Amino acid sequence: MSSQHNSYDVIIIGGAIMGSSAAWFLAANRDFNGSVLVIDRDLSYSTAASALSVSGIRHQYSNAVNVKISLYGTEFIRNFETSLGNDPDVPPVSFEERGYMFLASADKAHILRENQAVQAGCGAATVLMTPDEIAKKFPFYNLDDIELGSFNGSGEGWFDGYGMMQSFQRMARKGGVEYIANEVVGIARNGNQIVSVTLKSGEVIGCGILVNAAGTRAPLVARMADIALPIVPRKRSVFVFDCHQALGQPLPLTIDPSGVYCRSEGGLYITGKPPENDDDADLNDFDVDYAQFEQDIWPVLANRIPTFEAIKMIRGWVGHYDYNLFDQNAIIGAHPEVGNFMFANGFSGHGLQQAPAVGRGLGELIVYGEYRELDLSELSYQRILANEPFIEKAII
Ligand SMILES: Cc1cc2nc3c(=O)[nH]c(=O)nc-3n(C[C@H](O)[C@H](O)[C@H](O)COP(=O)(O)OP(=O)(O)OC[C@H]3O[C@@H](n4cnc5c(N)ncnc54)[C@H](O)[C@@H]3O)c2cc1C
């Protein structure tokens, strides 16, 4: 597919949640009247993480900036239709504020305490709970080996992430953003300036600013401009199961000390866990690892929630995290030297919830040259050049 023009003020590579959030924030900003082109190699988004996610939002992070990003995301998602201008083409995203429950054994309880202090300092409603307090509220857990839980039922939960992406795309288009199906295969630099992208079709399109929102392919895109991104694809299987015996109430997104997570999904449940051998994934490998469910997940579920001894797995799917090996945090904003090349990459399992704040932040950087609503500069590429990791400890 060809573009209408041979040059744009802003070109965004990748039109899934990050690219389209940024595109919409630009289109909606009255101080911006530039042209925006979004290029995606697959406008069906069939293998994009944005379409294969579990779509949760939590405030329970170890870094204040990630807590603040999600607090912003919660308000945006809670008021989604209003956030996108109350347009009749924006359906609700069905936010279910059921909370996240992190469970810790004695050796890890201090991590929950430290993280809760950071979260409370940012205004998040996370509370620490003793096993007795947890048992009163959620009587279905086996808490024999649990020392402490941290729970936040206000602003954490899950929502229709795919619907959010579609609304960003629809409203960005309405605001004048052009989308084309094509693959960026080359990037031309003139010194420290990006000047154009080359498409698989052979077309060369000039740009004022280039945004890398290419998900797991972001390092391939960066390499086209001779820039290294420490990001790798990591395969994640997600399983849906049924349990005939009711728990009596929805299951918050529960994170077992083993790393297994599980939550309600309508009348069913979804679950997953980082694989034991978490090697870099083949970008075309979407085969579900059913053995992982049988061997590593079900026994943990049955131990933690004895009702889950009798469950039936219904189906599974695979998505890929864009995992930042350097410090497990996102890389956001302009390259310190190649200043018109911007990143929105390395989100692991939290990019959907971060998309409103990151899209807004990129829009502000492009229009004003600075962050205004929320300072995201701790997540800049600069830390990679300086070799100063900014570790996020609460990665699921
Ligand atoms: C199993 C799973 C569960 C998750 N659960 C959650 C969760 O509960 N909460 C949460 O917040 N996040 C979650 N995430 C993470 C979240 O889904 C991602 O962080 C987010 O969707 C990343 O969005 P993106 O737009 O950066 O990348 P993607 O959605 O991967 O999109 C990248 C796009 O770039 C395009 N592209 C790539 N290269 C090129 C090129 N050269 N030219 C043109 N186009 C290109 C691709 O076609 C694709 O459409 C989960 C992810 C997975 C896999």
The ligand as an ORCA input file, in Angstrom:
! r2SCAN-3c Opt
* xyz 0 1
  C       0.774    -12.937     26.621
  C       0.869    -11.464     26.896
  C       0.182    -10.928     27.983
  C       0.272     -9.560     28.234
  N      -0.454     -9.034     29.279
  C      -0.439     -7.701     29.482
  C      -1.229     -7.128     30.515
  O      -1.930     -7.823     31.247
  N      -1.186     -5.782     30.667
  C      -0.420     -4.978     29.885
  O      -0.411     -3.777     30.081
  N       0.345     -5.491     28.892
  C       0.350     -6.828     28.679
  N       1.120     -7.365     27.716
  C       2.071     -6.504     27.013
  C       1.425     -5.694     25.936
  O       0.542     -6.498     25.183
  C       2.533     -5.119     25.060
  O       3.500     -4.477     25.868
  C       1.989     -4.086     24.092
  O       0.881     -4.617     23.412
  C       3.086     -3.659     23.111
  O       2.474     -2.844     22.150
  P       3.303     -2.297     20.917
  O       2.382     -1.471     20.125
  O       4.567     -1.702     21.426
  O       3.774     -3.610     20.118
  P       2.932     -4.647     19.256
  O       1.545     -4.800     19.742
  O       3.757     -5.908     19.178
  O       2.876     -3.982     17.835
  C       4.011     -3.735     17.056
  C       3.529     -3.473     15.649
  O       4.664     -3.090     14.859
  C       4.511     -3.643     13.571
  N       5.841     -3.707     12.941
  C       6.927     -4.333     13.429
  N       7.983     -4.150     12.595
  C       7.544     -3.384     11.572
  C       8.161     -2.872     10.401
  N       9.466     -3.080     10.124
  N       7.407     -2.141      9.542
  C       6.102     -1.918      9.812
  N       5.473     -2.387     10.900
  C       6.180     -3.107     11.785
  C       3.889     -4.997     13.831
  O       3.231     -5.502     12.682
  C       2.937     -4.707     14.979
  O       1.620     -4.430     14.546
  C       1.067     -8.720     27.417
  C       1.755     -9.268     26.331
  C       1.659    -10.612     26.057
  C       2.396    -11.187     24.884
*
